[in-house]
Amino acid sequence: MRIGIMLRAYDRPGGIGIYSRNIVKHLLHIDKDNHYILIYNNKNHLGTYADRKNVDEVFVPRTNPLIWDQWLVPRITKKWGVDLIFHTKFTVPIIPKVKKVMALHGASWFVHPELYGKLDVLYVRTVMPIYCRQADFLISNSELTTKDHIKILNVPKEKIETVVLAAGDEFQPVRDTQVLEKIREKYELPDRFILTVTSYDPRKNFSTLLKAFEHCLKHVDVHLVVVGKDCNRYGTEFDLKSRGLERFVHFCGWVEQKDLPSIYSLALVFAFPSVYEEFGIPVVEAMSCGCPVVASNTGAIPELTKSAALLSDPFDHQALSENLLQVLLSNSLAEQYRRLGLEKANDFSWSRAAEQTLEIFRRVFSEEMDI
């Protein structure tokens, strides 16, 4: 089987980029039988897998995503004799005689449209049903996402399967004090801090976290460290200076993946009050590094954490602050959630995700489905 993988999300920061890079890496590690054509829109990635005999890498220049998906990629599939095309992000090319598999990362445009622009919602609500019908199979990142697509978009149950994501192999507790101090100095991290890994996005619910943090400051000496793309924009939006929070909140911006395990390991607690998270890779990363997790009780987070985190309503800043304070003021409770998180993190594996994905490819190609 010749498998084409569309990788225009390969460079993307956040969950979809992490998924794209890790699923390709682990698929190629376990599968020596099938031939892969990796389709990039950034020529700098050419040669990433030059040592693999069953891999060809193709560069298709950046352009309008619709043109890239529906015109340029089909030309590549024909040229390279692709049997099955897989896109790691939401769309599939509408082409005949080629099996199509699409990854789904959530349905929040349908569940929480108020968190997006009106044109974005209109576009997704128009095209997503089309792509779901055109795909031969759908891979969902959580049971929540699976159920949302079955309920909202009427996707047949036998056409969709949950393949949970994971934290990268590098996410584990860092105990080397020299490494930790080097990272503390590099990012000018305070001695005691709450960590959140986020992006500038209404879904991440930074306003509730900030209110909870203000309440925590009345009871404990602690800082808030914010990591993620464009996160510094929160500093302007919420006017930290007038609220007396400027010296307590630290924005690190986008942090290299190799540095994140040390930051999780240095943090006292990880806070993640997202409104509706369809998976939440940072939660798994935090648990994998032994950082106690305090998060919201909505979306897929309860599914991911089970009893390994303290959860509350995402809009109840008082409940969030109380959960944070429980961990900050009790070493025994912090240790309990550190241990529970590490145990729960064992449920997530990119190798397992790749094995499930490969099995789906085989089933789709052999048409062993009744859809």
N, C-alpha and C positions, 0 to 999 in steps of 0.2 A: 504494500500500500504506500502511495506517495501522499504525504500529509503536508498541506500548506498551512502555515500559521501567520495570521495577520498581526503585525506588531507595531502598529502606529501608536499604541499606548505604552510601548517599551520604556520610553523616557519619562513618562508621566510621574510626578511626585504623588505620594499617597498610595492608597490601597490597590488601585487598578494597575499602577506601574509595578508595585511589589509583586502582585499576582502574576503579571505578564512575565517578569524576569524569572521568578522562582518556578513557575509551572514549566517553562521551556527548559530551564536548567535541569530539572529533575526528570522530565520526560526523556530528554536525551541521555540522561544517566542510566535509566532503566531499559530503554528500548534500543536494541541494536539491530532489529529486524526490518523495521519500516524506514522509508527514506523521507527526510524532512526538508521542506523548502521554507526557510524563514524569510518573511517579507518585511523589511524595515523601511521607515521613511526618514532615517538618519544614516547617512553613509558611514559615519564613524563606527557603527557597530559591525560593519563588514569584517569578517575574520575572527569574530568572537569565538566561533566554533570551527575554526579552520582545521583543527586536529581531528574532527569527526568525519569519518568516511561516508556516513549516511546523512550528511547535512550539506545543503547548498544554501548560500545566503544571497539574497537579492535586494538591491536598493531601488525603491520606487520613490522619487522625489516628493516632498511635502506639497500638498495642494489642498483644495477644498475637500473635507472628509468624504462628502458624498461622491465626488469624482473619484477619489482614491479607492473607496470601497466598491463602487458600482461600475467603474469603467476600467481603471488601471489594474486592479487586482484580478478581475476576470481574464484580462489579457495574459497575466502572469500564469494563472492556473492552466490556461490552454497551452501556453508555450512550454511549461514544465510537466505537463501531463498529470496534474494534480487529481487525485481521486477523492480527497476529503479536504475541505477548507475549514479551519477553526479560527474564530476571532475571539480574542481575550476580552473584548469590550463591546457588548450591546448590539452590534449590527452584523449582518451577513450579506455578502453579495448575492444578488438575485440572478443566478446563472443556472442553466439546466445541466443535467448529467454529472453534477459534482455534488457529493454529499456535503451538508453544511451543519456545523455545530457552533453554537454561540454561547458565550459565558454571560450570565446575568449577575449583576452586582446590587440589585435592589429594585424596588418599585416605589420609592418615596415620592416621585413626581405624581403618582396616583393617590398615595396615602396622605402626604403632607404637601399639597401644591402651593400652600402659602409660603413655603420656604424657597421658592424659585420664582424667576421672572415669568411673566405670563406667556411670552413667546416661547420660552424653553418648555414650559408645560404643554403648550399647544403642539409644538413639534414632536415631543416624545410621545404624547398621547395619540398622535396621528401615525407615526412610523413604527412604534414598538409592536402594536398588534400585527402589522405587516411582517416584520422581521421574525416574530414568534411563529407565524404561520409558515414562512418560507424556510426556516431552519428545520432540519431533520431531527435535531435533538437540542435540548437546552441544559446547560450545566449551571446550577444555582449555588451561590456561596453560603447559604444557610437554609435551615428549615423554614425560617420566616420568609425568606425570598421565594422559596418554592411555593409555600401556601399562598402568598400574595399574588403570584402569577396565575396559579390555578383558580383562585377566587375572582381576581379582578380582570384578568385577560382571558379567562376560560381556556387556559392551556391544559391539554389532556394530561392526566396524572402519569401516564406511561411515556410521555414525551419529555419529562423533566426529572432530573436527579440532583440531589444535594451532594456537593463535594466541598467540604469545609476547607477553609484556608488555614494558614499557619503563620508562625513567626519564622524568620530566617534562622538558619543553623547557628548563626553567631549570637543569637539572643539566649543568654544564660547568665547566671550571676557572675559578676566580676569581683574577685576578691583581692587581686593584686593591688596593694595600696599605692604603689608607684604609678601604675596605670590610671587609677582613680584620681590621684592628685594631679596628674598631667591633664586629664580631661577637665577637672575642676578649674584649673588655671586657664586652659584654652578658652573655655566659655564663661569664665568669671562667675562661677556658680557659688552661691552662698553656702554656709555650713549646713543649714537646716532648711529644707524646702519641700513644698508640694510640687509635683510635676504634672503638667498636662501636655500631651502631644496632639496637636490639632492643626487646623488650617483656618484661614479667614473665611468662614462659612456660617450662615445663620443656624444650620443644623447642629453645629458644635456647641451652641448655647453658652457662649462665654459670659454673657451678662449674669446668669445664675451662678456660675463659678465665682465670678468676681464678688458678688454679694456674699456668698458663703465664705470666701476668703476674708473679707472685711470682718465678718463675725468671728472667725477663727483668731484674728489678730488681737481681739479683746481678751483672749484666754491663753495664748501661747505665742512664743517668739518664733516666727516662721516666715519664710518668703514663698513666693509663687514663681516657678520657672515655666515659661511657655515656649514650646518648641514646635516649629512647623512653618510651612510656606506662608509668607505674608502675614504672619501672626502679629508683627509689630503694628499693624493697622489697628488692632484693638486698643493700643495705647492712646491713639488719637481719638478714636471713636468714643471711648469711655472716660476721657479726660482724667487720667490718673492723678495728675498734679493737683487739681482742685480737690480731689478726694483724699489727698494725703497718702496716696499709695505708690507714688512714683519710685521711691527707693526700695519698695518691697516686691515689685513685680519686674521680672527680668525676661526680655524677649530675645531668644537665641536665633530665631529664624530657622531656615532649613538646615538640618544637621545631617552630616554623612551617616549612612547606616552603620558603619563600623564604630562610630562613637556613641551611638544610642544605648547599647547595652551598659556602658559605664554610667551614663546619665540616669538610666532606670535604677541601677544598683546604688547610686548615691542618694536617690530620692527617699524621703521618709514614707511617702504615699503617692499613689497615682490617682488623679481625678479625671473623670471622663463623663460629664453630664450631658451627653449628646441627646438630642430630641428623638431621633429615630435612626439608629445605626443598623445597617443591614448585615454587617459582620463586626467590624471594629478590630482591625489588626493590632492597633496600639494596646488594646486590652490584653490580647494574647502575648504580645511582646513584654508587657509589664509583668504578667504572671510568670513568664518564662525566665525573667531576670530576678524573681523573688521580691518584687515590689508590691506591697499590699494595694489592692484595687478598691476604689470607691467610685461608683458609677451610677448611671440611671437605670431604672427598672423597665425601660421600654425597648422596642425593637428587638434585635437579636442578642442583646447583652445578657439577659437572664439565661438564654439558651447556651451561651458560651461559658458563662461563669458558674452556673448552678449555685452551689453554696460557698464558692471560693471568693466572693466579693461582698462588700456592703453596698446595697442598692437602695435607691429612693426615687421619688417622682422627679423628673428632670427640671420641673419649674418650682420645686419647693426648696429654696435656698437654705432655709432653716434646717430641714432634714439633711441636706447635703453637708452643711457645716457640722452638724452633730455627728454624722458618720466620720467625717474627717477628724474631728476632735477625739473621737473614740480611739482611732488609730494613733494619733499624735500623742495622746496622753497615757496610753497604756502599752508598755513594751510587750507584755504577754499577748495582748490582742493583735498587735502588729506582727508578732512572730507567728501567731496562729494563721493569719491571712497570708503571710508570706509562704508558709508551708502548704496551705491549701491551694494557693495559686500555682506553686511549683508542681503539685500533684496533678492539678487540672490541666496544666500546660502539656502534659504527656499525651493528652487526647488529640493534639494537633500536630500534623506531620506533612511536610511538602512531599515527601516520598510516597506517603499513602495517598495524597491527593493526586499525584501523578499516576499512580497505579490505577486508581478509579477512573481517571480521565482516559488513560490508554484503553481500558476495558470498554469504555463508552465508544471510543473511536472504532474499535474492532466490531462491536455490535452494530453500529450504524453502517459501517462499510459492508458487513455481511448481511444486512437487512433482517437481522434476527429480532425484529420488533413488529408488533401488531398495532400500528398507529392509524 
